[in-house]
Amino acid sequence: MRKHYDFSKAKRNPYARRLKRQVTIRLDQDTIRYFKGLAEETGIRYQTLINLYLRECASSGKRLSVSWRPVAGRGAA
């Protein structure tokens, strides 16, 4: 390998923005703590671990069983 590489004429990958998209998501402290613990064990960033888990759920078609009643006075009328 060379000791020095010249990147002055390099171009950014035009497809890089299509690979991932930044989103804002609110997570419980316990969930964040869990993934940060896994991150320390594996050496993989916790955001990457969350993405890997969600990708696995999406690719396997995993569905949540959610059932709750809306709180009175909140939400759409």
LINGI-V29763 format. One record per run of one state. SS is the DSSP state (hx for helix, st for strand, lp for the rest). FROM is the first residue (numbers start at 1). TO is the last residue. If there is no record, write none. Layout:
SS|FROM|TO  SS|FROM|TO
This chain:
lp|1|15  hx|16|19  lp|20|28  hx|29|42  lp|43|45  hx|46|60  lp|61|77
